[in-house]
């Protein structure tokens, strides 16, 4: 291939790449003022939780020194895993595993089609787990398991140190491992590659936890507590997010940056429509109200039909009895929302004036159609 053609191909590829990046930033990363304020708030909460966790870790280190001085010696509590895992004086490996977890998680955020949602959920869950650690790290002082640790004896509000003595319950490094793994478990692509990377991330988390124990950076109970608390914090935030953000149509540029109901670019219009109906949201994110839809159709001069479509191929109003001019209650199909191309039993049962924006339906309606609960169809 001539050199000029190679240069032309490179220029064309560079131009296409630039267009792709700019389009992706505008589509998936661009935020409105409300979302920017929210993310700043998340960052502040996360920063404050980490700051006070550091303060309490310094307090725990000072208390640990007092206990050692009173006893006149330093000793290690009995630990079952210590009997099977020999001591490895390679503390740098603990920090290395932090980096090994951070890098792929950062790539996950960059490549995800709803990146700010991943950042928000992870930041809130991490902050919640850190607040829990603030309440535990200095409450009960235990002898540090690592013989070479150093005490933090400076001002607890201004001193920052890693791997200080007394910084035990519970393991902050393991918290990082599990929190990154939870992000992958919820937001990794549901493909062979995505599942393979997820398995690799979980393997890294387990290996990192064993490295923490081998380095005597924490007792086994500290590591286990991190494994219990991190998923609990993650799913607590997931539950809160679904009911108070997704279901309420809030923070749309974070939750649905492309379109309300769209998780990925490849999602079909019918799937997005179905999600909107099941969430009780209109295309602009406002709560679904069939009366408003009906009145809007009349306002624009259209003759109100027997059923008003919220969008193409979707019937959202019940049939009306000509005699009583009221919905026929004895007709079980009176309130079916019929989505073109979907099986009838897959449709959502909607009732005027009922639950959350004007509808009530089968048990399918209460399922979280998000990555967390495996319902992202």
C-alpha positions, 0 to 999 in steps of 0.5 A, a space after each residue: 500500500 502506498 505511503 499516501 494511502 496509509 497516511 489517508 487511512 490514518 487520518 480517516 481513522 483519527 477523525 472517526 475516533 475523534 467524532 466517536 469520543 466527542 459524541 460519546 462525551 456529549 451523549 453519556 458524560 454531559 451533565 445538567 446543573 442538578 446532576 453536577 451538584 449531586 456529584 459534588 455532594 457525593 464527592 464531599 460525602 466520600 471525602 468526609 467519610 475518608 477523612 474521619 476514618 483516617 482521624 479515627 484510625 489515628 486515634 486507634 493507633 494512639 490507643 494501641 500504643 497506650 495498651 502496649 506501654 501498659 502491658 510492656 510487650 507487643 503480642 498477636 492474638 491467636 488467628 486460625 488463618 495465621 496457622 496456615 498462612 505463613 508470614 510474608 514481609 511484603 507489605 507493598 503487595 497489599 498496595 499493589 493489589 489496590 492498584 490492580 483493582 482500581 485500573 480495571 474498575 476505572 476502565 469499566 467506568 470509562 467504557 460504560 454507557 452510564 458512567 456517572 451512575 457507576 461513579 455515583 453508586 460506587 461513591 455512595 456505597 464506599 462512603 457508607 462502608 467508610 462511615 461504618 468503619 469510622 464507628 468500629 476502628 477505634 471502639 475496640 483496640 486490639 494488638 496489631 498483628 504486624 510486628 513492624 508497624 509504626 504508631 501514629 502519634 501526631 495530631 490525629 486531625 492532620 496526620 496521614 499514614 498508611 499501615 499504622 498500628 492499631 488500624 484494625 477493625 475492619 480491613 480498609 484494603 479488603 473494602 477496596 477489593 470487594 467494592 471494586 468487585 461489586 461494581 464489576 458484578 453489577 455493571 460488567 457487560 453480560 457477555 463472555 468477555 464481561 463474565 470472564 473479566 468478572 471472574 478475574 476480578 473476583 479472583 483478584 479480590 480473594 487473592 488480595 485478601 489472602 495477601 492482607 492476611 499473609 502480610 499480617 496487615 489485618 487479622 482474618 476477622 478484619 478481612 471477613 468483616 470487610 467481605 460482609 459489610 461491603 456487599 451490604 453497603 452496596 445493595 443498601 445503596 442499590 435499593 435506595 437508588 432504585 426506589 428514590 432515583 430510578 422510580 422517581 425519575 430523578 437525576 436523568 442525566 446520570 440514570 438515563 443519559 441517552 433516553 429514559 429507559 435506555 440502559 445501552 445503545 443496543 436496547 430496542 425501542 420496545 424494551 426502553 418503552 417497556 422499562 418506562 411503563 414498568 417504572 411509571 415514567 413518561 419519556 421526559 422522566 415525569 411520573 406517568 399519568 394516563 389522565 394527563 396523556 388523555 387530556 394532552 391528546 384532546 388539547 392538541 385537537 385530536 379526537 380522543 379515541 377509545 384508548 390513548 397511546 403514550 407512544 407508538 404501539 402502546 395502549 394506556 387507557 382502558 376501554 370505556 363502556 358506552 352506557 356508563 362512560 366508565 371503565 368496565 371493571 369486570 373485564 380483566 383485560 381492560 387495563 392491559 398495556 399492549 406493547 407491539 411485538 411483545 407477548 400479551 402476558 408480558 404486558 404490564 397491567 395498568 390501572 388509572 389513578 393507582 400506584 406510583 404515577 397511575 398504575 398497578 401491575 403484576 409482580 414483574 413491576 416491582 423488580 429492579 430492572 437494573 444490573 444489580 438484580 439480574 433483571 436487565 433484559 
